[in-house]
Amino acid sequence: MRNLAVCLAVCFAIGVLSCGVAAETMVWGEDRDMKTLDPRITQSRHELQVIRQIFDSLITLDAEGNAVPWLAESWDVAPDFTSVTFHLKPGITFHDGTPCDAEAFKFTFDSIADPELGSQAAIDYLGPYEGTEVLDALRFTVHYTRPYAAWKSAFCLSYLAPVSPTAIQEGGNAAFAANPVGTGPFKFEEWITRESITLVKNEAYAWAPETALHQGAPYIDELVFKIIPESLTRVGALETGEIDVADLLPPLDVQDLSGNPDFTVMLGRVAGIPLTMYLNTSRPPTNDINVRRAIMYGLDQAAIVENVYFGYLGPAYSLLAPTTPCYWEGAATYYEYSPEKARALLESAGWVDSDGDGIREKDGQPCAIFTPIGFKGDLMTAVQAELRKIGIDMVIENVTGSREVDLVMNNEYEVTLVRWVATDPVVLDIILDSTNISSPGYFKFNQHRVASDLIDQLLADAVVADTPEARCSVYELIQRIVLDQAWLVPLQETTQTVVHAADIEGLRFEIGNYQVVFYDARRVP
């Protein structure tokens, strides 16, 4: 009925009595506007939702984690992981007609490595990049300054997707961020700030990976990302057919819609770093290990997540999600819930409630932790309530993304909240390496602010390990050390919950289980 209504509306608008199949449009309900659609710059999963439709990767992964050709038809890896040579498929072009060749990849990677670009995530996944050597039009070698065993997981991500050199050279980086040009199945059409982003079918698309459900151009003609910040408004828009797909809906509404035959719920257990609190070790009171460990003992992640999300999401206990290679199983029992131990730790460290207001003090200062957040308000309110039971005052401020960045760069917080999608444990470099401590003008994700020579060495050891088993043993040790020091407090597994109209088939999650790919999507009777 939806297709018939669209067709009749189009026919009426153009004044004809008969017509063929109407152009097919799908609409995604997005909860926030974007700042950039440049894969080299972003670290936002919201922006990646749009970016993945526009840009392709050199390789992808199958269900078993094996590398599968995409823009590259084959590759050769140096035995010591210090270089990778890629052989590109012939005939691939960017949306502006520029050939997607070896020079385009060299341009892309060199620009990511340039500090002037301001890359927030691609620079990390590029690894210990030394340079790209162009061998001929369809062959190039990426060289590293040291072994980089995580190359496979890096090159399958959107961050390292090729960008059109022509578009950037003609318009500059800022213009490209607002008018991106990739090789993907959809082309950028229009961006109306705070309203919508529109993409259209790339009719010339002929290089989908074998993991796709079909080959050739997408089935749908137009893909619209409609900005609807309010979650309840997105629910209403989904129910009325104003939008076709949405994520980040309230748990109760997801529960209701799961029982409605007009809708389908997709659940993806996201790999990478789960939703985690980062405890700032450079500021009181979280510079006190007893306070940090008390927080660990004082939170029952399983009960909190169950109460807030009604079983749709699971608790997190380690730095890596269980769906990520090298997850340490022992993390689940390392800090068993014990508010009694939490209180005892605080008492022994001199944190006492001397005035009976329920919040502990020491040396005249309350045990208060300032926590700026831009999302997960419902979960953090529950965490706040639990910490108050042991005498810690979590002061939550809902902030914009730009204010959060300023607070982090200027070290004006005790707790931050971060999650990260990744398919390889090398993602721990991003949050643990000493070089990734933020400073004014330099936003990074070591937000517990620990510069540890030991952790830096272990991170380096992991990427040169001879076997997968040896590599995982190093990453498991890292997880044990970080949890023992209580620098990070894992809270919740990131589970992507997407609801779409039941007459849509072919939607699937990108590797890592966060972004939704529309290439194979189509409506069915």
ZAKOL-702020 format. One record per residue (C-alpha): residue number from 1; residue in three letters; chain; x, y, z. Coordinates in steps of 0.1 Angstrom, whole numbers, always signed. Layout:
[NUM ALA A [X Y Z]]
...
END
This chain:
[1 MET A [+0 +0 +0]]
[2 ARG A [+29 +24 +8]]
[3 ASN A [+43 +19 -27]]
[4 LEU A [+9 +24 -44]]
[5 ALA A [+3 +56 -25]]
[6 VAL A [+37 +70 -34]]
[7 CYS A [+31 +61 -71]]
[8 LEU A [-3 +77 -72]]
[9 ALA A [+10 +108 -55]]
[10 VAL A [+38 +111 -81]]
[11 CYS A [+15 +105 -110]]
[12 PHE A [-10 +131 -98]]
[13 ALA A [+18 +156 -93]]
[14 ILE A [+31 +153 -128]]
[15 GLY A [-4 +152 -144]]
[16 VAL A [-3 +117 -159]]
[17 LEU A [-29 +90 -158]]
[18 SER A [-5 +61 -159]]
[19 CYS A [+30 +55 -147]]
[20 GLY A [+56 +29 -139]]
[21 VAL A [+72 +22 -106]]
[22 ALA A [+77 +52 -84]]
[23 ALA A [+111 +63 -72]]
[24 GLU A [+118 +45 -40]]
[25 THR A [+128 +66 -10]]
[26 MET A [+138 +54 +25]]
[27 VAL A [+140 +77 +55]]
[28 TRP A [+162 +72 +85]]
[29 GLY A [+153 +91 +117]]
[30 GLU A [+185 +106 +131]]
[31 ASP A [+188 +121 +166]]
[32 ARG A [+214 +147 +159]]
[33 ASP A [+228 +169 +132]]
[34 MET A [+263 +164 +118]]
[35 LYS A [+294 +185 +118]]
[36 THR A [+313 +167 +90]]
[37 LEU A [+308 +140 +64]]
[38 ASP A [+346 +136 +59]]
[39 PRO A [+356 +101 +70]]
[40 ARG A [+392 +113 +75]]
[41 ILE A [+381 +137 +102]]
[42 THR A [+351 +123 +121]]
[43 GLN A [+350 +101 +152]]
[44 SER A [+312 +103 +155]]
[45 ARG A [+291 +72 +150]]
[46 HIS A [+262 +94 +139]]
[47 GLU A [+283 +108 +110]]
[48 LEU A [+296 +74 +101]]
[49 GLN A [+260 +63 +96]]
[50 VAL A [+258 +86 +67]]
[51 ILE A [+294 +82 +56]]
[52 ARG A [+292 +45 +52]]
[53 GLN A [+266 +48 +25]]
[54 ILE A [+288 +72 +5]]
[55 PHE A [+323 +57 +10]]
[56 ASP A [+337 +22 +4]]
[57 SER A [+367 +5 +20]]
[58 LEU A [+396 -15 +6]]
[59 ILE A [+384 -47 +23]]
[60 THR A [+356 -59 +45]]
[61 LEU A [+352 -88 +69]]
[62 ASP A [+330 -119 +67]]
[63 ALA A [+311 -134 +96]]
[64 GLU A [+342 -153 +107]]
[65 GLY A [+364 -122 +107]]
[66 ASN A [+382 -131 +75]]
[67 ALA A [+393 -103 +51]]
[68 VAL A [+372 -101 +19]]
[69 PRO A [+379 -80 -12]]
[70 TRP A [+361 -48 -17]]
[71 LEU A [+379 -20 -36]]
[72 ALA A [+410 -41 -34]]
[73 GLU A [+408 -75 -52]]
[74 SER A [+439 -89 -34]]
[75 TRP A [+468 -79 -11]]
[76 ASP A [+502 -90 +1]]
[77 VAL A [+512 -86 +37]]
[78 ALA A [+548 -85 +48]]
[79 PRO A [+557 -113 +72]]
[80 ASP A [+567 -88 +99]]
[81 PHE A [+536 -67 +93]]
[82 THR A [+556 -36 +83]]
[83 SER A [+539 -32 +49]]
[84 VAL A [+508 -41 +30]]
[85 THR A [+505 -41 -8]]
[86 PHE A [+471 -37 -23]]
[87 HIS A [+459 -46 -58]]
[88 LEU A [+428 -25 -68]]
[89 LYS A [+399 -36 -88]]
[90 PRO A [+400 -19 -122]]
[91 GLY A [+373 +6 -134]]
[92 ILE A [+364 +21 -100]]
[93 THR A [+355 +58 -100]]
[94 PHE A [+345 +84 -75]]
[95 HIS A [+312 +101 -78]]
[96 ASP A [+328 +130 -96]]
[97 GLY A [+344 +108 -123]]
[98 THR A [+379 +108 -108]]
[99 PRO A [+396 +74 -110]]
[100 CYS A [+399 +56 -77]]
[101 ASP A [+435 +45 -82]]
[102 ALA A [+467 +41 -63]]
[103 GLU A [+473 +79 -63]]
[104 ALA A [+439 +85 -47]]
[105 PHE A [+448 +62 -18]]
[106 LYS A [+482 +79 -14]]
[107 PHE A [+465 +112 -13]]
[108 THR A [+439 +100 +12]]
[109 PHE A [+464 +84 +36]]
[110 ASP A [+490 +112 +34]]
[111 SER A [+463 +138 +42]]
[112 ILE A [+451 +118 +72]]
[113 ALA A [+487 +118 +85]]
[114 ASP A [+490 +156 +81]]
[115 PRO A [+483 +172 +115]]
[116 GLU A [+468 +202 +98]]
[117 LEU A [+438 +181 +88]]
[118 GLY A [+428 +175 +124]]
[119 SER A [+418 +138 +121]]
[120 GLN A [+402 +125 +152]]
[121 ALA A [+400 +87 +145]]
[122 ALA A [+414 +79 +111]]
[123 ILE A [+448 +90 +123]]
[124 ASP A [+447 +63 +150]]
[125 TYR A [+436 +36 +127]]
[126 LEU A [+462 +45 +101]]
[127 GLY A [+487 +32 +127]]
[128 PRO A [+524 +38 +126]]
[129 TYR A [+522 +51 +91]]
[130 GLU A [+554 +59 +72]]
[131 GLY A [+540 +65 +37]]
[132 THR A [+524 +51 +6]]
[133 GLU A [+544 +39 -24]]
[134 VAL A [+526 +40 -57]]
[135 LEU A [+537 +10 -78]]
[136 ASP A [+514 +16 -107]]
[137 ALA A [+478 +28 -113]]
[138 LEU A [+463 -2 -95]]
[139 ARG A [+490 -11 -70]]
[140 PHE A [+504 +6 -40]]
[141 THR A [+522 -3 -8]]
[142 VAL A [+515 +11 +27]]
[143 HIS A [+546 +12 +47]]
[144 TYR A [+548 +13 +85]]
[145 THR A [+575 +25 +109]]
[146 ARG A [+570 -6 +130]]
[147 PRO A [+549 -38 +127]]
[148 TYR A [+512 -32 +125]]
[149 ALA A [+493 -64 +129]]
[150 ALA A [+460 -46 +131]]
[151 TRP A [+461 -35 +95]]
[152 LYS A [+432 -58 +85]]
[153 SER A [+407 -43 +110]]
[154 ALA A [+418 -8 +101]]
[155 PHE A [+414 -10 +64]]
[156 CYS A [+378 -24 +66]]
[157 LEU A [+366 +7 +85]]
[158 SER A [+350 +38 +70]]
[159 TYR A [+377 +60 +85]]
[160 LEU A [+403 +49 +59]]
[161 ALA A [+379 +50 +29]]
[162 PRO A [+394 +68 -1]]
[163 VAL A [+383 +104 -8]]
[164 SER A [+383 +121 -42]]
[165 PRO A [+415 +141 -46]]
[166 THR A [+399 +162 -73]]
[167 ALA A [+371 +174 -50]]
[168 ILE A [+394 +183 -22]]
[169 GLN A [+420 +200 -44]]
[170 GLU A [+392 +221 -60]]
[171 GLY A [+372 +230 -29]]
[172 GLY A [+394 +223 +1]]
[173 ASN A [+388 +202 +32]]
[174 ALA A [+360 +224 +46]]
[175 ALA A [+340 +222 +14]]
[176 PHE A [+345 +185 +12]]
[177 ALA A [+332 +179 +47]]
[178 ALA A [+299 +195 +36]]
[179 ASN A [+299 +180 +1]]
[180 PRO A [+316 +146 +3]]
[181 VAL A [+327 +126 -28]]
[182 GLY A [+333 +89 -24]]
[183 THR A [+330 +57 -44]]
[184 GLY A [+300 +42 -25]]
[185 PRO A [+266 +30 -36]]
[186 PHE A [+250 +64 -27]]
[187 LYS A [+260 +99 -38]]
[188 PHE A [+257 +130 -17]]
[189 GLU A [+228 +153 -29]]
[190 GLU A [+219 +179 -2]]
[191 TRP A [+224 +188 +34]]
[192 ILE A [+200 +211 +51]]
[193 THR A [+215 +220 +85]]
[194 ARG A [+194 +207 +114]]
[195 GLU A [+168 +192 +90]]
[196 SER A [+181 +165 +67]]
[197 ILE A [+208 +150 +45]]
[198 THR A [+198 +135 +12]]
[199 LEU A [+217 +108 -8]]
[200 VAL A [+208 +94 -42]]
[201 LYS A [+216 +61 -60]]
[202 ASN A [+249 +57 -77]]
[203 GLU A [+238 +41 -109]]
[204 ALA A [+274 +33 -119]]
[205 TYR A [+281 +12 -87]]
[206 ALA A [+295 -21 -97]]
[207 TRP A [+321 -31 -70]]
[208 ALA A [+302 -43 -40]]
[209 PRO A [+320 -69 -18]]
[210 GLU A [+309 -106 -20]]
[211 THR A [+294 -102 +15]]
[212 ALA A [+267 -80 +0]]
[213 LEU A [+233 -96 -9]]
[214 HIS A [+234 -84 -45]]
[215 GLN A [+256 -67 -70]]
[216 GLY A [+251 -35 -90]]
[217 ALA A [+233 -3 -81]]
[218 PRO A [+213 +0 -49]]
[219 TYR A [+176 -10 -51]]
[220 ILE A [+164 +23 -36]]
[221 ASP A [+167 +56 -54]]
[222 GLU A [+170 +81 -25]]
[223 LEU A [+181 +78 +11]]
[224 VAL A [+171 +106 +35]]
[225 PHE A [+185 +112 +70]]
[226 LYS A [+159 +133 +88]]
[227 ILE A [+171 +151 +119]]
[228 ILE A [+146 +144 +148]]
[229 PRO A [+164 +151 +181]]
[230 GLU A [+135 +141 +204]]
[231 SER A [+132 +103 +208]]
[232 LEU A [+95 +103 +213]]
[233 THR A [+90 +123 +182]]
[234 ARG A [+111 +97 +163]]
[235 VAL A [+88 +70 +176]]
[236 GLY A [+57 +89 +164]]
[237 ALA A [+73 +95 +130]]
[238 LEU A [+81 +58 +127]]
[239 GLU A [+45 +48 +136]]
[240 THR A [+30 +72 +111]]
[241 GLY A [+53 +63 +83]]
[242 GLU A [+71 +97 +82]]
[243 ILE A [+103 +77 +86]]
[244 ASP A [+111 +41 +78]]
[245 VAL A [+140 +33 +102]]
[246 ALA A [+152 +47 +135]]
[247 ASP A [+177 +39 +163]]
[248 LEU A [+180 +52 +198]]
[249 LEU A [+144 +48 +207]]
[250 PRO A [+133 +45 +243]]
[251 PRO A [+135 +9 +256]]
[252 LEU A [+98 +8 +265]]
[253 ASP A [+89 +19 +230]]
[254 VAL A [+112 -7 +215]]
[255 GLN A [+95 -33 +236]]
[256 ASP A [+61 -22 +224]]
[257 LEU A [+72 -21 +187]]
[258 SER A [+87 -55 +189]]
[259 GLY A [+53 -69 +194]]
[260 ASN A [+38 -50 +165]]
[261 PRO A [+37 -69 +132]]
[262 ASP A [+42 -37 +113]]
[263 PHE A [+78 -33 +126]]
[264 THR A [+110 -53 +129]]
[265 VAL A [+136 -49 +156]]
[266 MET A [+173 -54 +147]]
[267 LEU A [+198 -60 +176]]
[268 GLY A [+235 -58 +171]]
[269 ARG A [+261 -65 +198]]
[270 VAL A [+287 -39 +190]]
[271 ALA A [+324 -48 +191]]
[272 GLY A [+350 -25 +205]]
[273 ILE A [+350 -6 +237]]
[274 PRO A [+317 -7 +256]]
[275 LEU A [+301 +23 +272]]
[276 THR A [+327 +32 +299]]
[277 MET A [+333 +58 +325]]
[278 TYR A [+368 +73 +325]]
[279 LEU A [+380 +83 +359]]
[280 ASN A [+403 +113 +358]]
[281 THR A [+434 +103 +378]]
[282 SER A [+448 +139 +377]]
[283 ARG A [+420 +155 +398]]
[284 PRO A [+406 +148 +432]]
[285 PRO A [+387 +128 +443]]
[286 THR A [+393 +104 +414]]
[287 ASN A [+430 +107 +418]]
[288 ASP A [+425 +85 +449]]
[289 ILE A [+426 +48 +439]]
[290 ASN A [+404 +40 +469]]
[291 VAL A [+377 +62 +455]]
[292 ARG A [+381 +47 +421]]
[293 ARG A [+379 +11 +434]]
[294 ALA A [+349 +21 +456]]
[295 ILE A [+331 +32 +425]]
[296 MET A [+339 -2 +409]]
[297 TYR A [+326 -21 +439]]
[298 GLY A [+296 +2 +444]]
[299 LEU A [+280 -4 +410]]
[300 ASP A [+260 -35 +401]]
[301 GLN A [+262 -31 +363]]
[302 ALA A [+238 -61 +356]]
[303 ALA A [+210 -47 +378]]
[304 ILE A [+214 -11 +366]]
[305 VAL A [+213 -21 +329]]
[306 GLU A [+184 -45 +334]]
[307 ASN A [+163 -18 +353]]
[308 VAL A [+170 +9 +327]]
[309 TYR A [+168 -11 +295]]
[310 PHE A [+145 -40 +303]]
[311 GLY A [+169 -68 +291]]
[312 TYR A [+176 -53 +257]]
[313 LEU A [+212 -44 +267]]
[314 GLY A [+238 -62 +287]]
[315 PRO A [+263 -51 +314]]
[316 ALA A [+299 -45 +306]]
[317 TYR A [+329 -56 +328]]
[318 SER A [+360 -50 +308]]
[319 LEU A [+377 -26 +285]]
[320 LEU A [+367 -46 +255]]
[321 ALA A [+333 -59 +245]]
[322 PRO A [+328 -97 +246]]
[323 THR A [+324 -96 +208]]
[324 THR A [+359 -82 +204]]
[325 PRO A [+389 -106 +200]]
[326 CYS A [+410 -109 +231]]
[327 TYR A [+382 -100 +256]]
[328 TRP A [+393 -111 +291]]
[329 GLU A [+367 -134 +306]]
[330 GLY A [+380 -129 +341]]
[331 ALA A [+368 -93 +341]]
[332 ALA A [+332 -102 +350]]
[333 THR A [+342 -113 +385]]
[334 TYR A [+372 -90 +391]]
[335 TYR A [+350 -65 +410]]
[336 GLU A [+320 -84 +424]]
[337 TYR A [+293 -60 +435]]
[338 SER A [+299 -51 +472]]
[339 PRO A [+287 -17 +486]]
[340 GLU A [+302 -29 +519]]
[341 LYS A [+337 -31 +504]]
[342 ALA A [+331 +3 +487]]
[343 ARG A [+322 +20 +520]]
[344 ALA A [+351 +3 +538]]
[345 LEU A [+376 +15 +511]]
[346 LEU A [+363 +51 +514]]
[347 GLU A [+364 +50 +552]]
[348 SER A [+400 +37 +553]]
[349 ALA A [+410 +65 +529]]
[350 GLY A [+395 +91 +552]]
[351 TRP A [+364 +98 +533]]
[352 VAL A [+336 +102 +560]]
[353 ASP A [+302 +117 +562]]
[354 SER A [+308 +142 +590]]
[355 ASP A [+276 +163 +586]]
[356 GLY A [+251 +135 +579]]
[357 ASP A [+241 +147 +545]]
[358 GLY A [+249 +114 +528]]
[359 ILE A [+280 +126 +510]]
[360 ARG A [+314 +119 +523]]
[361 GLU A [+341 +145 +528]]
[362 LYS A [+379 +146 +533]]
[363 ASP A [+399 +176 +543]]
[364 GLY A [+368 +198 +540]]
[365 GLN A [+361 +187 +504]]
[366 PRO A [+331 +166 +494]]
[367 CYS A [+335 +134 +475]]
[368 ALA A [+319 +149 +444]]
[369 ILE A [+327 +139 +408]]
[370 PHE A [+317 +162 +380]]
[371 THR A [+304 +143 +350]]
[372 PRO A [+296 +161 +317]]
[373 ILE A [+276 +139 +294]]
[374 GLY A [+260 +143 +260]]
[375 PHE A [+241 +110 +259]]
[376 LYS A [+229 +81 +281]]
[377 GLY A [+212 +104 +307]]
[378 ASP A [+188 +76 +318]]
[379 LEU A [+217 +53 +326]]
[380 MET A [+239 +79 +343]]
[381 THR A [+210 +89 +365]]
[382 ALA A [+208 +53 +377]]
[383 VAL A [+246 +53 +383]]
[384 GLN A [+243 +86 +402]]
[385 ALA A [+217 +71 +425]]
[386 GLU A [+239 +40 +432]]
[387 LEU A [+270 +60 +440]]
[388 ARG A [+251 +82 +464]]
[389 LYS A [+243 +51 +484]]
[390 ILE A [+280 +48 +492]]
[391 GLY A [+285 +85 +498]]
[392 ILE A [+298 +97 +464]]
[393 ASP A [+280 +127 +448]]
[394 MET A [+280 +123 +410]]
[395 VAL A [+273 +158 +396]]
[396 ILE A [+259 +153 +361]]
[397 GLU A [+257 +181 +335]]
[398 ASN A [+242 +175 +301]]
[399 VAL A [+264 +193 +277]]
[400 THR A [+268 +199 +240]]
[401 GLY A [+295 +181 +221]]
[402 SER A [+316 +212 +217]]
[403 ARG A [+314 +220 +255]]
[404 GLU A [+324 +184 +263]]
[405 VAL A [+354 +187 +240]]
[406 ASP A [+364 +219 +257]]
[407 LEU A [+361 +204 +292]]
[408 VAL A [+382 +174 +282]]
[409 MET A [+409 +194 +265]]
[410 ASN A [+412 +217 +295]]
[411 ASN A [+410 +189 +321]]
[412 GLU A [+379 +202 +338]]
[413 TYR A [+361 +170 +347]]
[414 GLU A [+363 +140 +370]]
[415 VAL A [+344 +115 +348]]
[416 THR A [+337 +112 +311]]
[417 LEU A [+316 +87 +292]]
[418 VAL A [+330 +71 +260]]
[419 ARG A [+323 +41 +237]]
[420 TRP A [+341 +30 +206]]
[421 VAL A [+332 +7 +177]]
[422 ALA A [+361 -15 +166]]
[423 THR A [+367 -50 +154]]
[424 ASP A [+403 -54 +168]]
[425 PRO A [+417 -49 +203]]
[426 VAL A [+442 -24 +189]]
[427 VAL A [+415 +1 +196]]
[428 LEU A [+429 +1 +232]]
[429 ASP A [+458 +23 +218]]
[430 ILE A [+432 +51 +213]]
[431 ILE A [+422 +51 +250]]
[432 LEU A [+454 +40 +268]]
[433 ASP A [+484 +52 +249]]
[434 SER A [+503 +81 +267]]
[435 THR A [+503 +102 +236]]
[436 ASN A [+465 +103 +236]]
[437 ILE A [+461 +124 +267]]
[438 SER A [+441 +155 +258]]
[439 SER A [+455 +190 +262]]
[440 PRO A [+443 +225 +251]]
[441 GLY A [+437 +223 +214]]
[442 TYR A [+443 +186 +213]]
[443 PHE A [+413 +164 +218]]
[444 LYS A [+420 +127 +225]]
[445 PHE A [+406 +97 +243]]
[446 ASN A [+430 +88 +271]]
[447 GLN A [+406 +106 +294]]
[448 HIS A [+417 +89 +326]]
[449 ARG A [+449 +108 +319]]
[450 VAL A [+475 +81 +328]]
[451 ALA A [+509 +81 +311]]
[452 SER A [+521 +46 +318]]
[453 ASP A [+554 +34 +303]]
[454 LEU A [+543 -2 +311]]
[455 ILE A [+510 +1 +293]]
[456 ASP A [+527 +18 +263]]
[457 GLN A [+552 -11 +261]]
[458 LEU A [+525 -37 +263]]
[459 LEU A [+504 -20 +236]]
[460 ALA A [+535 -21 +214]]
[461 ASP A [+542 -57 +223]]
[462 ALA A [+507 -67 +213]]
[463 VAL A [+509 -56 +177]]
[464 VAL A [+542 -75 +171]]
[465 ALA A [+531 -107 +188]]
[466 ASP A [+540 -138 +168]]
[467 THR A [+506 -156 +172]]
[468 PRO A [+470 -147 +179]]
[469 GLU A [+473 -165 +213]]
[470 ALA A [+504 -145 +222]]
[471 ARG A [+487 -113 +211]]
[472 CYS A [+456 -120 +232]]
[473 SER A [+477 -128 +263]]
[474 VAL A [+492 -93 +261]]
[475 TYR A [+458 -76 +257]]
[476 GLU A [+443 -97 +286]]
[477 LEU A [+472 -85 +308]]
[478 ILE A [+465 -49 +298]]
[479 GLN A [+428 -54 +307]]
[480 ARG A [+438 -68 +341]]
[481 ILE A [+462 -40 +349]]
[482 VAL A [+438 -12 +340]]
[483 LEU A [+409 -28 +359]]
[484 ASP A [+431 -33 +389]]
[485 GLN A [+440 +4 +389]]
[486 ALA A [+403 +12 +383]]
[487 TRP A [+411 +38 +357]]
[488 LEU A [+380 +29 +337]]
[489 VAL A [+346 +17 +348]]
[490 PRO A [+328 -4 +322]]
[491 LEU A [+291 +0 +324]]
[492 GLN A [+271 -14 +295]]
[493 GLU A [+277 -34 +264]]
[494 THR A [+269 -13 +234]]
[495 THR A [+239 -29 +216]]
[496 GLN A [+226 -12 +186]]
[497 THR A [+188 -13 +186]]
[498 VAL A [+172 -4 +153]]
[499 VAL A [+135 -5 +144]]
[500 HIS A [+122 -4 +109]]
[501 ALA A [+90 -9 +89]]
[502 ALA A [+83 -46 +84]]
[503 ASP A [+80 -42 +47]]
[504 ILE A [+117 -35 +43]]
[505 GLU A [+142 -63 +38]]
[506 GLY A [+180 -63 +32]]
[507 LEU A [+190 -39 +60]]
[508 ARG A [+221 -52 +77]]
[509 PHE A [+247 -40 +102]]
[510 GLU A [+281 -29 +92]]
[511 ILE A [+310 -49 +106]]
[512 GLY A [+312 -40 +143]]
[513 ASN A [+273 -40 +145]]
[514 TYR A [+267 -3 +148]]
[515 GLN A [+260 +15 +115]]
[516 VAL A [+232 +2 +93]]
[517 VAL A [+240 -4 +56]]
[518 PHE A [+212 +5 +31]]
[519 TYR A [+229 -9 -1]]
[520 ASP A [+208 -41 -1]]
[521 ALA A [+176 -25 +13]]
[522 ARG A [+143 -27 -5]]
[523 ARG A [+106 -29 +1]]
[524 VAL A [+87 -61 -3]]
[525 PRO A [+50 -66 -7]]
END
